[in-house]
């Protein structure tokens, strides 16, 4: 009898969950963006949110909760009710911060349900046009010959472009290449344009127009295939420098315990939105490549990214914050 009661209770719970999901959404859904308005994550979230509103018939509104490299917003989302009415739009800080901070207000293995990787942008190794080296092989040789002639601008400790720098230095024995930290991508790029720091790794969106205008030279990108925004720039992989894959992603998650039916619905709708020509055109114009991974694919991606960047951070001896 006890077993029958338990089975009946489980069936009732499953039925209630399915019925709840079938009526979803029936009120406003908030999308927490853990960064200020106007940045790439915010812009991407607003683009996706608008399409979800149109497709699902309810408002998806953006709530910016910036601070502590995204930790404040991500911590708030982790504590939200798992009912599908709070979702989280993240960048790669989600997979980096657990290895960079002594304590983060979320556990990526327990606190969230992956929905999808919406998009990602590769990083570019950029140089001031005055740098004599015309390709990566020449640059590496020049740095090894006299590392005092070169500095490389970092857009901020713990950002994925800064970790691309560390991965590049570790892989090619360039430990003497001096890293100059800046407070963000824009000031780091400005320093390269001015020639104060002749090199940098950067996510390509803020650098693309400067590269096309000849104010920066792009020597390579970190993706396995060439970037649509910079089709003439080779990948490090095709140049024979393996294991340099790095990107800045835009992903969507929900608090742990959110019904699977809702998770799957949101993934399908986001993937469908990203496939629309107008959305795809806007995403590419931002310098990102649309994705739309399944929840299982995104879960595997998150685990691999956390492991990869933990190793880079530890090998670089970056102290925890």
C-alpha positions in Angstrom: 0.0 0.0 0.0 2.8 2.4 0.9 4.5 1.8 -2.4 1.2 2.4 -4.3 0.8 5.7 -2.4 4.3 6.8 -3.3 3.8 5.9 -7.0 0.5 7.8 -7.0 2.2 10.8 -5.4 5.0 10.7 -8.0 2.5 10.5 -10.8 0.5 13.4 -9.4 3.7 15.5 -9.2 4.7 14.7 -12.7 1.2 15.5 -14.0 1.2 18.8 -12.1 4.7 19.7 -13.5 3.6 18.8 -17.1 0.4 20.8 -16.7 2.3 23.8 -15.3 4.8 23.7 -18.2 2.0 23.5 -20.7 0.6 26.8 -19.4 4.0 28.4 -19.4 4.5 31.3 -19.6 1.4 33.0 -18.2 3.0 36.0 -16.7 6.1 38.2 -17.1 9.5 36.4 -17.2 12.6 38.2 -16.0 16.0 37.7 -17.6 18.8 38.6 -15.1 21.8 40.0 -16.8 24.7 40.2 -14.4 26.3 43.2 -16.2 25.5 46.8 -16.9 23.1 47.8 -19.7 24.7 48.3 -23.1 27.4 45.6 -22.9 27.5 42.6 -25.3 25.7 40.3 -22.8 22.9 42.9 -22.3 22.5 43.5 -26.0 22.3 39.8 -26.7 19.8 39.2 -23.9 17.6 42.0 -25.1 17.6 40.6 -28.7 16.7 37.1 -27.5 14.2 38.4 -24.9 12.3 40.4 -27.6 12.0 37.3 -29.8 10.9 35.2 -26.9 8.2 37.8 -26.1 7.0 37.7 -29.6 7.0 33.9 -29.9 5.6 33.0 -26.5 3.1 35.8 -26.0 4.4 37.1 -22.7 7.0 39.8 -21.8 10.6 38.7 -21.2 12.1 41.7 -19.4 15.7 42.4 -18.7 16.9 43.1 -15.1 20.5 44.2 -14.9 22.3 43.2 -11.7 25.9 44.2 -12.2 28.9 43.9 -9.9 31.8 41.6 -8.9 32.4 40.3 -12.4 28.9 39.0 -12.7 28.8 37.3 -9.3 26.1 39.4 -7.8 23.6 38.8 -10.6 24.5 35.1 -10.8 24.1 34.7 -7.1 20.7 36.3 -7.2 19.6 34.1 -10.0 20.8 31.0 -8.1 18.4 31.8 -5.3 15.4 32.5 -7.5 12.3 30.2 -7.6 12.8 27.4 -10.1 9.5 28.1 -11.8 10.8 29.3 -15.2 9.9 33.0 -14.5 13.5 33.9 -13.7 16.3 32.9 -16.2 19.9 34.0 -16.3 21.9 35.3 -19.3 25.7 34.8 -18.7 29.0 35.4 -20.3 32.2 33.3 -19.9 32.7 34.7 -16.4 30.2 32.0 -15.3 32.8 29.3 -16.1 35.9 31.3 -15.1 34.8 32.8 -11.7 34.7 29.5 -9.7 38.5 29.2 -10.3 39.3 32.9 -10.0 37.5 33.7 -6.7 37.9 32.2 -3.3 34.2 32.1 -3.0 31.4 32.6 -5.5 27.7 32.8 -4.6 26.7 30.0 -6.9 27.7 26.4 -7.7 27.7 25.8 -11.5 27.3 22.0 -10.9 24.3 22.3 -8.5 22.5 25.7 -8.7 21.5 25.9 -12.4 19.9 24.0 -15.2 21.7 24.7 -18.6 19.3 25.9 -21.3 21.5 26.8 -24.3 24.7 28.5 -25.5 23.1 31.3 -27.5 26.2 32.6 -29.2 30.0 33.0 -28.9 32.7 35.2 -30.2 36.3 34.2 -30.9 39.4 36.2 -29.7 41.9 37.8 -32.0 45.6 38.3 -31.5 45.9 41.9 -32.5 49.0 44.1 -33.0 49.7 47.8 -33.7 50.5 48.2 -37.4 54.0 49.3 -36.5 54.9 45.8 -35.2 57.4 44.5 -37.8 56.2 40.8 -37.5 53.8 40.0 -40.3 52.5 36.7 -38.9 52.4 34.8 -35.6 55.6 32.8 -36.3 57.6 35.9 -36.9 56.1 37.5 -33.8 56.9 34.6 -31.5 60.5 34.6 -32.8 60.8 38.3 -32.2 59.5 38.1 -28.7 61.8 35.2 -27.8 64.8 37.1 -29.3 64.0 40.2 -27.1 61.0 40.1 -24.9 61.7 43.6 -23.5 60.6 45.1 -26.9 57.0 43.8 -26.4 54.1 44.2 -24.0 50.7 42.7 -24.3 47.5 44.4 -23.1 45.0 42.5 -21.0 41.4 43.6 -20.9 41.1 42.6 -17.2 42.3 39.7 -15.0 40.0 36.6 -15.4 38.4 37.7 -18.6 38.6 35.0 -21.3 40.8 37.2 -23.5 43.2 37.6 -20.6 43.2 33.8 -20.2 43.9 33.5 -24.0 47.1 35.5 -23.3 48.1 33.1 -20.5 47.3 30.1 -22.6 49.4 31.5 -25.5 52.3 32.4 -23.2 52.3 28.9 -21.5 52.0 27.0 -24.8 54.9 28.9 -26.6 57.3 29.5 -23.7 56.7 33.3 -23.6 56.8 33.7 -19.8 58.9 36.8 -20.2 56.3 38.7 -22.3 55.1 41.4 -19.9 51.3 41.6 -19.5 49.8 45.0 -18.9 46.4 44.9 -17.2 43.6 47.4 -18.2 40.2 47.9 -16.8 38.4 46.6 -19.8 38.5 45.8 -23.5 38.1 49.4 -24.8 41.1 50.9 -22.9 43.2 47.9 -23.8 42.4 48.3 -27.5 43.0 52.0 -27.3 46.5 51.3 -25.9 47.3 49.0 -28.8 46.0 51.5 -31.4 48.2 54.2 -29.8 51.2 51.8 -29.7 51.7 52.1 -25.9 51.2 48.3 -25.6 51.7 46.8 -29.1 49.9 43.5 -28.6 46.7 42.1 -27.2 44.2 39.3 -27.3 40.6 40.7 -27.6 37.1 39.4 -28.2 36.6 40.5 -31.7 33.4 42.7 -31.5 35.0 45.9 -30.3 38.1 45.4 -32.5 36.6 44.4 -35.8 36.0 47.9 -37.3 39.5 49.0 -36.2 41.0 46.0 -37.9 39.1 46.6 -41.1 40.2 50.3 -41.0 43.8 49.3 -40.7 44.3 50.8 -37.3 44.9 47.3 -35.9 46.4 44.2 -37.5 44.8 40.9 -36.6 47.4 38.1 -36.8 45.1 35.1 -35.8 41.9 34.1 -34.1 41.5 31.5 -31.4 38.5 29.6 -32.9 38.9 26.3 -34.8 37.3 27.9 -37.9 37.8 31.4 -39.2 35.5 34.1 -37.9 32.7 35.2 -40.2 33.5 38.9 -39.3 37.2 38.4 -40.2 37.3 35.7 -42.9 40.9 36.6 -44.0 42.4 36.1 -40.6 43.8 32.6 -40.0 43.2 30.5 -36.9 46.0 29.7 -34.6 45.1 26.0 -35.1 45.6 26.2 -38.9 49.0 27.9 -38.2 50.0 24.8 -36.3 49.6 26.3 -32.8 47.2 23.8 -31.3 45.1 23.9 -28.1 44.4 27.6 -28.2 40.6 27.4 -28.6 39.0 30.2 -26.6 35.9 32.3 -26.9 33.6 34.5 -25.0 30.2 32.9 -24.9 26.7 34.1 -24.2 24.6 31.4 -22.4 21.2 31.0 -20.8 20.4 29.1 -17.6 17.6 28.6 -15.1 17.6 27.9 -11.4 18.1 24.2 -10.5 14.8 22.4 -10.3 13.1 24.3 -13.1 10.8 21.8 -14.9 12.5 20.0 -17.8 9.6 20.8 -20.0 10.2 24.5 -19.5 14.0 24.1 -20.1 13.4 22.3 -23.3 10.8 24.8 -24.5 13.1 27.7 -23.9 16.0 26.0 -25.7 13.8 25.2 -28.7 12.4 28.8 -28.9 15.8 30.4 -28.5 17.4 28.1 -31.1 14.4 28.9 -33.5 14.8 32.6 -32.9 18.6 32.5 -33.6 17.8 30.7 -36.9 15.6 33.6 -38.1 17.5 35.6 -40.8 17.0 39.0 -39.0 18.3 37.7 -35.7 21.2 35.8 -37.3 22.2 39.0 -39.1 22.1 41.1 -35.9 24.1 38.5 -34.0 26.8 38.3 -36.7 26.9 42.1 -36.9 27.7 42.1 -33.2 30.7 39.9 -33.9 29.1 36.7 -32.4 28.2 33.4 -34.1 24.8 32.0 -33.2 24.6 28.6 -31.5 21.5 27.1 -29.9 23.0 24.1 -28.2 20.7 21.6 -26.5 20.7 21.6 -22.7 22.9 18.4 -22.7 25.4 19.9 -25.1 25.6 23.1 -23.1 26.0 21.2 -19.9 29.0 19.3 -21.4 30.4 22.6 -22.7 30.2 24.3 -19.3 32.0 21.4 -17.6 34.8 21.4 -20.2 35.2 25.2 -20.0 35.5 25.2 -16.2 38.1 22.5 -16.3 40.1 24.1 -19.1 40.3 27.6 -17.5 40.9 26.2 -14.0 44.1 24.6 -15.4 45.2 27.7 -17.2 44.6 29.8 -14.0 46.5 27.4 -11.9 49.4 27.1 -14.3 49.7 30.8 -14.6 49.8 31.2 -10.8 47.0 33.7 -10.8 46.1 34.4 -7.1 42.4 34.0 -6.2 40.5 37.1 -5.5 
